[in-house]
Amino acid sequence: MNDILKRLGHKPLVIPEEYYGDYLEGKTVLVTGGGGSIGSGICKKISDMGVKALIIFDEYENGAYDIWQDILADAPHLEIKVVIGSICDRQRLREVFCKYRPEIIFHTAAHKHVVLMEENEGEAYKNNVEGTRNVLEEAKACGVERMIFVSTDKAANPAGVMGRTKKACEDMIREFDAGSLRVPAVRFGNVAGSNGSVIPLFKRQIERGGPLTVTRPDAGRYFMSMDEAVSFIITVGNIGNTGDIYVPDMGAMIMIEDIAKVMIEDSGKDIEITYTGIKAGEKVREELCGEGEELEATEIPGVFIIKSI
């Protein structure tokens, strides 16, 4: 997957490890959505960063189990707890926070599929907005030091339900009376290979003999690898303050049609591309900044902070 991005001109974001800081060392860290794509990437990365204990919190037991087993194989002496629960269940969150006393939270749990959320608006709001409020308030009540919120580029000038719920969360964090709790947010585009990403979809379509479905020839997205995304999130946890929203340098936009053509060429098969048109909630091209926002460089190359104008 990373090779595909490289062949299409993507230049990886490389953040020197010195910018990760030492805020994770000796700490109990909880990852909501820890069995998901980004959540499991974070769990795997921080398991080798001197954390005291890792709490994998997820509603979906199979994903949580898989990453638990992966980490056990690489870090057998790390204290790991797998906790099944929903961020919509405030009582469950309170039980978990009071029992394990996490000091750092990476909040990745969310409903992310754009088209599905258009048809399930109430569930998107309940999980993404109310769930985030639950995590925020319980984190503050339990004396958590930092909570890093994972947003999306779809929160910039949102066109659909998923983007609007994430934008609502960004606004909520800005207005939240966090006290000593630090709550920065990260906003970035597609992570290649993550659940719902176009590359695994194209792979499945190729295995079935096609066709590959592309919205429009001019449809484009920003992409980065899982390693890039996780390194960026950890860095923001070190430097960010409550209400700050950080955006990485994601390089040039990549056309979805170009990804399809490269994958068809690699398959060696004669597979067609069909164009489906833009569905409800989708954009032709994603954006990293919304109306009234601009990016301002930070001291870390490739890491920007959003400023309102």
Steps between C-alpha positions, in 0.01 A plus 500: 500500500780741584665403171187607313509843664870537425450416132230767482738764631421498871787627715482349849478725803801417717490637855820449701435299815638782713167678446303212652604618844502283811142558615413131451783357708379322812137593430179302477359563153147426381409485131131520410430310183822317574407211273434721198747592229648817649440393859690174453779689323535726804490204740778324312719809477476610864551147633868557426517850650536425869134512601414344835172343388283494188121487514340395171138621513268395221144391434612248240670212675665336198707804403602557860598136537712504185711802598531365856651179366732689263636716780536207740728332247726807473476635856417205727588688820275800435189520717206493257130501577233445237176668601181451303262792514344790315581869532122552490472317834605764748472271800734250335751776427486613861560146624800455271653840576458456876644148493803557277563874552634578152727804480501530120210432263511468123139537388463331161162330545248628244263408222699598190331365186364803318226331294378281786474796737275683254249219554560478877516860611374443853757231567777718356407783734458271802833327454721777364367803688336368816766231532778758477324715760484198730872433462585868552297542815602171658865567415484835676318353800761224537802731477628389160800707387453500123244387247588507132192518276519355149292704255492491119542725198128447445444747786626777270193649332308179577279367223343212690398358834836348590687823432245705691526278808879530501479877454257511792758314710775746404273788604406321821864458597570869434217598734556231763612612846781245514676624813836327524406252225676570169288414194662566161348367178648366179340535158631306201382321187483137397731243656597244238388154600270609781146365531289661231800618299476477122812283459362193686171553314676496163692191606176314572348619174806377307473160668140480379606594148379860513381748415676757718258770611617862493273796573629731225821537297578825685437361850801550726603431858796559729676183612762398753627170635407358839854563629477866396160542665600337828827695526308822439239419766766419760687823421184708544444333836836643603458858376126564489276696733124494547315621192802487271439322170806371316531397136794311342664570168325233296670587174318538171145378452476161329231420245294190585499400134883493500500259795258274312716503187818410694328214682352365176843514337654312794231234483583417139128464431274672249264677741265787428448817701143618544393842629230510763460873554526685829278355771327691778753630752799471264712772341673492166818613673568508871640803683726536802387852590147635516359843436648749744804281572862506392807291577787642700837323517625369834860443607467142375547462123186363338274571800256790478245652735165636385440868568167673461488806275 
